[in-house]
Amino acid sequence: MRSHRVIEDPSTARDRRADPVRQHIEVFTEQLIGLGYARSTIREHVQLLHRFDRWLARHRVGLADLDDTRLSAFLQARQTRHHTRRHGGVSLLRQFLRHLRAVGAVPSPTPVLDVSPRGPLERAYRQYLRAERGLCATTIDNYLTVCHHFLQERLDEAQSVGSLTAVDISAFVRGHARDRGPATAKMMVTALRAMFRFLFQRGDITIDLRAAVPTVPDWRLASIPKTIAPGDVERLLRACDVKTVTGRRDRAVLLLLARLGLRAGEVVALELDDIHWRAGEITIRGKKGLRHDRFPLPAEVGRALATYLRRDRPASASRHVFLCRRAPRRAFANRGAVSTIVRRALRRADLHPPVRGAHLLRHSLATHMLRRGASFAEIGEVLRHRAPSSTEIYAKVDLDRLRAVVQPWPETGGVR
C-alpha cells in the first residue's frame, strides 16, 4: 500500500486543506499503514474518524476543546444510534487522540497534582528512587504505593513525618503483612526501609528508623524450584511449528529462555543492536536498564534469531527484536507476552508442570547444569545473579549429592 489516498473518503478530498482535522487523519492513516494494519481495517478506521470529524463539526467542538469526555460522548451517541460495539472504536479514537496530543494539535490534560502536604515529599522520593537508586519504573511505582499508604494511614494531615515512631511502623507491617503473600510482604518492608533511609538523609527525621522495620519471614529455601526434564525441554521446542511465522518466532523466544536462561523481561527488552553477529555474542540488558552483560551466542540460538529476522519480523521503526504478529506491529507490551508463549508451547507439547511461566525454563537450565557437574559459581554467572545467595536455591534439586551427605535417622530405645 503506497498511499493513504487509496483508502481516503473521496467525498472529503476537496476539503483537505480547509479542515485541519482531516489533515491529521491523513497523517494518522500513514501511521496505521506503518503499524501493519490490514487494508480493510484501515478503511474502517478512516471511515470512523471522518464520522467523528463530522460529529465534532455539528457540535462545534474545535481541536482546542477535544478531550476524553467528548470522545466518550461521540461513542455513546454512535452506540445508541447504530447499536454497535464500542471496544474497537474506543481503542482507535484514543489512539487518534494520543496522536493529536503528541503533535501538539490538542492540549494535553493538565496533570492533577497532589496538593496535600505529602505531595512534594512523594515527588521528591520518586526522583530519589530514579536518580540515586537507579530503580526501574515498576519498582518505583511499587515503592511509592507503599509509601503513600503508610503515610496516609499513620499520619494526619497536620502531622509531619518527624512524628513517626517505631510503634507506627510495627502496627502498619503487622496489619498488612498477613494479607499479602511472602514476596509482596517482603517488598513492602524493603520499600519502607528505603523510604526511611531517604527521610533520614534529607533530615526529615532525626532517627534512622530502618532498624524499626520488622523482618518478614522469607523462607527462600522452603520450596524446590519447579523444572522440567531436559527431554521435556526438547519436546517443548519441537512443539513449535517452524513452517509458520508464529512458530519460528516462538521457537527463537523459547531458545533464549532454555539455552541462555533469559528472564521474560530480558527477552522483551532485547534490541537489534544487542546481537553482535560477527563476534557471536549477545548483550542482555539488566532489569533496571543500568547494567548490560555480554555473553556468547550459541549457534542454535543464533540461527533461530537470524531466520526470524530475515524471514518473519515485520517491517517496523521499532528496534526491539520481537514484535507482535498482529497489528499494531510493535514490541511486546510486557513480559506477560513471553510467559504466554511458554504456556501455549507447553499445551502443544502436552506438558503440565505445576508452574507454566517463562521462569520454568530458566530453572530447568540451572538444574540441568548442576546435574552435569557445573559449580554454583558457573550457574550464577550464566543466570547473571548478583549475589551467590541467589543461586543457593538450586542446591536442593541435586538429589544425588544430597543423598551422599544425608545422615541416618538415629535409633533410640529400639524404635526406628
N, C-alpha and C positions, 0 to 999 in steps of 0.2 A: 504494500500500500504506500504509494508515494506521497499522497497529499490528502489533507482533510477535505479538499473541495469535492472529492468523490462522494463523500457522505454528508456534505453540507445540505441543509434545507434550502432548496432553490428559491423558495418564496422570500427568503430573508437576505439573499445575496446582495440585493441592491441597497440594503440599509446598513451594510457592514460599517461604513465609515461614520455613519450618523449615530450609531448605537455602541457606546463603549462596552456594554455588557457582552454584546455579540463578538466584539473583538477579543475579549477574554475567553469566550467559548472556543474560538478558533485556536488560540494558543493552548488551552487546556486539552482540546481534542488531540493536538500533536503530542502532548504528554501521554495521553491514553494509548496512542499508537506506539509510542516508545516503550510503554509498560507491557506491551504484548497482548492487549485485548483483541478479541476477535472482531472482524469487520461488522458482523451483525450486532454484537454487543455495543460497539462504539456508536452505531447508527441509533440504537435505542437510547443510549445515554445522551446523545446530541439532541434528539427529539425532546427528551425530558428537560434538558437545560433550556431549550427555546421556549417550552411551555412555562418554565419558571421565569424566564425573561419577560414573557407577555404578562404573567401574573404580577410581577413587580411593576410593570408599566401601568396596569389597570389600577393598582392600589397606590400608585405614585410613590413608590419606595425607591430611593436612589441608593447608589453604592455606599454612600456615607452612612446610611441608616440600616444597611443589611446586617443582620445578626442571626444567631441561632433561633431566636424566638420567631422571627419572620419565616425562617426556613421551615420550622415546625408547623407554622400556620398554613403554609402552602401545601405541605404534605398531608395535613389533616383535611384541608379542603378537597384535595385531589382524591384522597381515600374515600371521603364521604360521597363524592360525585361519581366516581368510577368504580368504587368497591375494589380497589386494587390493594395489593400488599405493599407495605411501606418499607420493608427492610432494604431492598435494593436501592430505592430512591433516597433513603436516609444516608446510606453509605456514599453514594455518588455525590449528593449535594453537600455533604460535609467535606468531602474531598475537594469539591469545587470551591467551597468557602475557604478552606485552608490555602488553596492556591491563590485566591484573591487577596488574602491577608499577606501571603508570602511576597507578592509583587507590589504590595502597598496600595492596592485599589480599594481595599476595605480595611478600616482601622481595626487593629487587634483589640480584644477585650481588655479593659483595664484590670490588672490583677488585684484581687481582693487581699489587702494586706492585713495582717493580724495587728490590730491597734491596741491589744492588751499589753500590760507591762512586760509580759513574757515574749512578745513577738520579736523585738530586737535581739533578745538573748538567743532565741531559737535560730534566727537567721545567722547570727554570729557563730553559733555552734555548727550549723551546716557548712559555713565557709571553712571553719577549723577542720572538720572531718574531711573536706575535699582537698584543701590546700596543704595541711600539715600532716594529716594521717594518710592521705592518698587512698581513701576508700572508694569503692565503686558505688555507682548511683543507688543500686538496690540496697546495699548495706547502709548507706547514709539514710535512706528513707526508713529502714527498719529501726535504726538508732533514734532518729528523730521522733518516730511514733512512740517509742518507749519513753523518751524524754518528755514529750507533750503530755502523755497520760500520767506520768509520775508527778509532774509539776501541777497539772490540773487537779489531781486527786489530793495531793498532800499540802498544797498551798492555797490560801485565799487570795483574792485579787490584790489585797492590800499588803500581803506578806512578801518579803524578799527571800531569795534563795539562801541568804545568810542565816535564816531562822531554821533551816533544815537540821534534823538530828538523826542519830543512828536509829532511834525508835521509828521515825518516819520511813526509813529505808527498809527496816526489817518488816514492818507492817505491810508495805507495798509488795515486797517479794513473797511473803507468806500468803498474801491474799490472791496473788496472781499465778504463782509458780504451779500450784496444784491444778490449775485449769489448762495448763499447757503441756505439750509433750516435752521430753527431756531436751531436745535440740533447741526448741523455741525458748524454754526457760533458761537455758544456758546463754542464748543470745541476749535475753533480757538483762541478766546480771552483768554480762560483758558490756552492754550498752550503758548501763548505769555507772559502771566503773569509768568508762570513757567520759561520760558526762561530768562526773565529779573531778576527774583529772583536769578537764577543761575549766571548770569553775574555779578550781584551786589555783591554776596557773594564771587566770585572769584576776584573781584577788576577790572574786565574788563571795567566796567562803574562806574563812581563816584556818580551818582544819581540813586536812585531806581525808575525806570521808570514804575513800575507796576501800579501806580496810573494814568499814562497817557494812559493806555489801555482802550478804550471806553467800556461801558457796552452794550451788545447786548440785546434788549428786549426779555424777556423769560416769556411768559405768560403760566406758567406751569398749571394754573388752568383754562385756556380758554376752554379746551375741557373735555368731560366726558370720563373716561376710558371705553373702549369697552369690554363688557362682554356678557356672555350667561347665561340664567337662570339655576338654579340647575337641573331642569328636563332635560334640553338640555345637561348638562354635563353628566348625567347618560346615556342619549341616545347615546352620543358620545362614552362612554366606552363600551356600549353594541354593538356598531358597529364593534368592534374588534372580528374577528373570532377566538375564543380561541381553535378551533380544529386544527389550523395551527400554525406552528412555528413562522411565522412572526406576526400573530395575538396576540399570547401570549407575544412576546417581546414588541409589540407596546402598549398593554394594560398596561404592567408594566411601560413603559415610561409615558403614559398618567396619570396613577395613581400618580406618583411622582409629576407631574405638577399640577394635580387637587386637591390632598389631602394635599400636603406639600408646594405647591406654589413654587417649584424649578424653577429657570431660566434654559433656554436651555443649557447654558454653564455649569451649575452645574450638569445637567444630564450627559453631555459628560464627565465631569471630575470625576464622581463617580467611585471609585475603590472597589475591592472586600474587602479590609481591612476596608473600611468605614462602612460596615454593621456589627453591633455588635449583633449577633443573641441571645446570652444568655441574654444580657441586654435589648434587644428590642429597640435598638437605632440606629440611622444613623448619620454619620458625613457628613456635607455638606461643601465642600471646597469653600472658597470665590473666587470672580472673580480675585483677584490679587494673589491668592495662598498663602497669608500670614496669613489668618485668617480662622479657621475652627470652625464651630458651630455644636453642638451635640444636636439632637432632638429625641423625642420618635418616634418609627417606628410603624405606625398604622398597625393593624393585617391584614387588607385587602391588604395594600401595601406590607407587608412582605410576604404574601402568593404568590402574583403575582411574586415577585422577586425570591422567592425560587423555584417556578415552572419553571421559565425561566432558572435559573442557573442549576437546576438539569436535566432538560429535553432538553433544547434547545440551551444553549450557546455553541458555537463551542469550541473545544479544542484549546487553544492558550496560548502563553507565556505572552500575554498582561494581565495586572492587571485591566484594565478597565472593568466595569460590562457589558456595552453594546457594542457589536461587530457587524460589518456588516454581513449580511446574506450571501452575495456572496463574493467569493474570490477577492482580498486578505482579509481574515477574520481578521480585525484589528479594533481598536477603531474608533468611528465616527470621521470623519475628522474635523468637526466643528459644531457649534450649529445649522447651517442650516439644518443638518440632522434631528434634533429633530423637527424643525418647519415643515419640510416636512412630518413627521409622523402625526403631528396635522392636516395639510391641507388635507391629504388623509383620515384621520378619519372623518373630517367634511364633505367631499364629500360622504363618505359611509353613514353617518347619515343624509344626505340631509339637512345639516345646512349651512346657508350662511350669517354669520356675516360679518360686514364691515372689520374686521381685522381677519386674519386667522393664525397668528403666535403662537408660544409657550406661549407668554405673555398673550394671551387671557385667558388661564386657571388660571394664577396667579391673574389677575384682577378679574376674576369671583369668585375665592376663597375669596379674600378680601371683595368683595361686599356682598357675602353671609354671611360672618362672621359679617359684620357691621349690616346687616338687622336682624340678630338673636340676636343682642344686645351686641356684642363684642366692647370693647373700642378701640380707636386708638392705645393705647399703646400695647394692646394684638395683634392687627393686625400687627403692626410694628415689634413685637417680632417674630411672625410666618414668616413674609416675610423677616426677617433679615435686616431691614432698619437700617442704621447707624444714621440717623437724623430723628427726629419727622416730619420735613417738608416733607419728602418723603411719609409719609402716608396721608398727608392732602388732596391729590387729591381725596381720596375716600369720603370726606365729601359731595361732590356734588351728589353722587349716592344714598344717603339716603333721598329719596324724602319725606317720611313721616315726618321726623324731620324738613326738610326744610319748609314744609307746615305749621308746627306749629309756626315757627318764622317769616314767611313772613308777611310783613306789607301791609295793604290795600293801594291801589292806591289813592293818595289824590284827592279830588274833588275840583275844582276851578271854580267859576262863573257858577255853574250849569252844567258844562261839565265834564263828567266822562272820 
